[in-house]
Amino acid sequence: MSDLAKTLARLAAILGPPDGDAVALDGGIINRNFKVDFDGKPYVIRIPRTRSSSASTATPSGRRRARRRGRASGRRCGRCWRTLPYS
């Protein structure tokens, strides 16, 4: 089962079945991005690339921390998407 299929199955358990197929989004140097709707609401699924799928995965942790802080401040002012935890 692919990472996308596993992620969709986990999200379906939380949000219900998707409204359609996941659509791959362009870009995403660090992650593979897909758009999928659940209950009429759009979600973007971000799946980290593996070393075998991209040579550009070695991103300094400082950039990740900066993105995380930026998303947190964006959520506080209503300008950023909600992140569902994945474990």
C-alpha positions in Angstrom: 0.0 0.0 0.0 1.4 3.4 -1.0 2.0 6.2 1.5 -0.8 8.2 -0.1 -3.2 5.2 0.2 -2.3 4.7 3.9 -2.7 8.4 4.6 -6.1 8.5 2.9 -7.3 5.5 4.9 -6.2 7.1 8.2 -7.9 10.4 7.3 -11.1 8.5 6.1 -11.3 7.0 9.6 -11.3 10.6 11.1 -13.1 12.6 8.4 -15.2 10.1 6.6 -14.7 8.9 3.0 -13.1 11.3 0.5 -15.4 13.0 -2.0 -13.2 11.9 -4.9 -9.6 11.0 -5.9 -6.6 12.8 -4.6 -5.1 15.2 -7.1 -1.3 15.7 -7.3 -0.3 19.3 -6.9 2.8 20.8 -8.7 5.8 21.9 -6.8 6.8 20.5 -3.5 10.5 20.2 -3.3 10.5 18.6 0.2 7.0 17.0 0.1 4.7 15.4 -2.4 1.4 17.4 -2.2 -2.1 16.2 -3.0 -5.5 17.9 -2.8 -8.5 15.9 -1.7 -12.0 16.9 -0.4 -13.6 15.4 2.6 -17.2 16.3 3.3 -17.0 19.1 0.8 -13.9 20.7 2.5 -10.6 20.8 0.7 -7.5 19.4 2.3 -3.9 19.3 1.2 -2.0 16.1 2.1 1.8 16.6 2.4 3.8 13.4 2.2 7.6 13.7 2.8 9.7 12.5 -0.1 12.1 9.6 0.6 15.7 9.7 -0.5 14.9 7.3 -3.3 12.2 9.7 -4.7 14.2 12.9 -4.5 17.8 13.9 -4.0 16.8 17.2 -2.5 15.3 15.9 0.8 18.2 17.0 3.0 16.7 20.2 4.3 18.3 21.9 7.3 16.1 21.5 10.4 16.3 25.3 10.9 14.2 25.8 7.7 11.6 23.3 9.0 11.4 25.1 12.4 11.0 28.4 10.6 8.1 27.0 8.5 6.5 25.5 11.6 6.7 28.9 13.4 5.3 30.7 10.4 2.4 28.3 10.1 1.7 28.7 13.9 1.6 32.5 13.6 -0.5 32.3 10.5 -3.1 30.1 12.2 -3.3 32.5 15.2 -4.3 35.3 12.8 -6.6 33.1 10.6 -4.3 33.1 7.6 -3.1 29.5 7.5 -4.5 26.0 7.1 -5.3 23.7 9.9 -2.7 20.9 10.3 -3.9 17.5 11.2 -1.3 15.5 13.2 0.1 12.3 11.7 1.7 9.7 13.9 
